[in-house]
Amino acid sequence: MADRFFRNDLPDFVEEEEGAVTQSTLHHLLSLPYPKFSDKLLKAALELKGKVVKQTWMRSGPHLKDYTLYTGILGTAFLLFKAYQVTNNPADLAVCAEVIRACDRESQGSPFVTFICGRAGVCALGAVVAKEAGDEGLLNYYLSSFRAIKMPNDVPNELLYGRAGYLWACSFLNKHIGEGTIPSIYMSSIAEDIITDGKRLARKGSYPLMYEWFGERYWGAAHGLAGIMHILMDVNLESEDMEHVKATLNYMIQNRFPSGNYPSVEGDDTDCLVHWCHGAPGLSLTLTKAAEVFQDKQFLQAAEEAAEVVWKRGLLKRVGICHGVSGNAYIFLSLYRLTGNVKYLYRAKAFTCFLLDEADKLVAEGKMHGGDHPYSLFEGQAGMAYLFLDMTKSSLSGFPAYEF
């Protein structure tokens, strides 16, 4: 199990002090006052962003092999939009729009309907970027294209390829274009289908709601319960259905591992994965959201207990968002935004400093994995650049395509 992560030797806390005498470059970064730390991070983020754009867009141009947000070029567009939000550089917005146009061409006729791995992500991000650019014609085109997406009869319920991922795209549009862009009654009808499917499978066990992905009853954010419950909390559900969401989260808390980590699938007794996609990180984000939605302290306590697992075992030997250090840093940012506890901002800073100081060297030495798609948003360096940008304005941060 330990071969999946580096031992966390980071100090529990380091006071920020101008000109502090430190024993290493990592400790120097940890001691930097936040404004100076943010300046350093921003410089690193923009350099990394330029590298990602060069490797994923300038070399391929309109000839795309993968249009998705997860491992493809739409992830580069999402990173460019984040850079624009941080710096207001119009060049980033312009390139972002070009990338989305190429993704639009490539995704025509795609059977996939979600934000992260489907055409809904292209149309939703395209609409938001067009609005920001003041292009009403393009905005209407992307909104019309989004509304024309057909939901396959056999679509699953999970986040990456299913109904939950489509619902997240609807929420993204309502947040950034305006409430009612996608009517709540339409979203509620899709959520009802998800709830109905969850009840149907739950009759075969002792759980309130349950779902399958390729025959496995996943618990995590990418394919299972955590991701589906996370999205359902964005929808205007009937009170009975909200109680099913709440009861499902309680079921997961009651059946977690003694360590505080969570199984990747129902009935699995292997306590080894500490990723956003499987295990405590994804659950912590969902439980943090539940603490806010339900105003229930037990969910906050469970979220913080899951975050302790991430602090102990979350320095993964990968850089990315989905199953790497970059994604795990967001668990602390989420708790910081909710609680205001500076312990969590420090922990996010500590994971970020680890990446800034160590990642390139460790990848070069073969001790850390740069990702199967090394410049992508969810597996590679684009995700690391996104985290760096988010850390410059931590109060406005959010796990990409999950919180933000």
C-alpha positions, 0 to 999 in steps of 0.5 A: 500500500505504501508504494502508492504514496510518499511518506508525509514528512511535511511539518504540521504547521509552519509560521509564515515569516519574511526572510525566515532561515529555513533548512530546505527550499521546501521549508522556504516555500512553506514559510513564505507570506501568502502574497509572495507565495501567490506571486511565485505560484502564479509565475510557475502556473503561467509557465506551466500553462504555456507548456501545456498549450504548446504540447496539446494545442500548438502541436495538434491544432484542429486535428484532435485525437481526444476532445474531452476535458478529462484527458483531451484538449478541452482540459486545455481550454478549461485551464486557459479559462481559469488563467483568464479568470485569474489574470484577465489576459484576453489572449487566454480567452481567445485561444480558449475559444479556438480550442473549444471550436475545434472540440465542437467539430470533433464532438459532433455526433458523440454518444457521450453526454457528460461534462468531463467526458462528453459533448455537454462539456464542450457546449457548456464551456463554449457558452460560458466563454462566448458570454465572457467574450460578449459574442451573443451569436456564439453563445446562442449557438452553444446553448442550442447545441447543448439543448440538442444533446439527446440522452441515450436510453442506456446511459448509466448514472455516474459522473464521467459518462452518465446522467450525473455528469450531464446534470453537472453540465446543466448546473455549470450553465446555470451558475455561469450564464444565469439561473433557469438557463437549464430549467430546474423542472428538466434537471429534476426529471433527470434526477428522478430517473437517477433516484429511481434507478438507485432505489431499484438496485437498493432493494437487493441490499441494505443501502438506501441508494446504489448504482452499478458501473460495468457490474461493480457497485462503486463508491467513489466520485468518478463512477459511484455513490460519492459523485452521484450524491454530490451532483444530486445535492445541486438539484431541487429534489423532493424532500423524500429524495433528499432524505435518500441522499442523506441516508446514503451518505450516512450509510457510507460513513457507517461502513467506511474502513477503520482508518477513515478511508472508504472502499472503492466498491461495495464489499471491497475490504482493500484499504489502499486507494486515496484518490479523488476517483476512489477513496477518501478524497472524493468522499471528503469533497462530497461530505463537505458539500453535504455539511453545507447543504444539510447544515449537519455537523456529522457530515463536517466531522466525517469530511474532516476525518476523511481529510486526515486520511488524505493528509497522512496518505495523500502525497500520491506518486502521481501529479494529477487531479484525478488520482494525484497530489494536485487533486488531493490538495483540493480536499483541504481547500474545500474545507478551508472555504467552508470552515475558515480554519487556517489549518486546511489552507496550510495543508493545501499550501503544503501539498502545493509546495511539495509539487512546486519543489519536488514534482519535476525532479521526482518525475525525472527520476522515475519516482513519480508518475507524470500521467498516462496523458502527461499534459492533460487536466485530470491526469497530468500537468494541466491539473497541476497548473490549475491547482497553482492558479487556484491557490493564488486566490484560494477563496475562489478555488474549486475542484475542476468540473466537480466543485467549480 
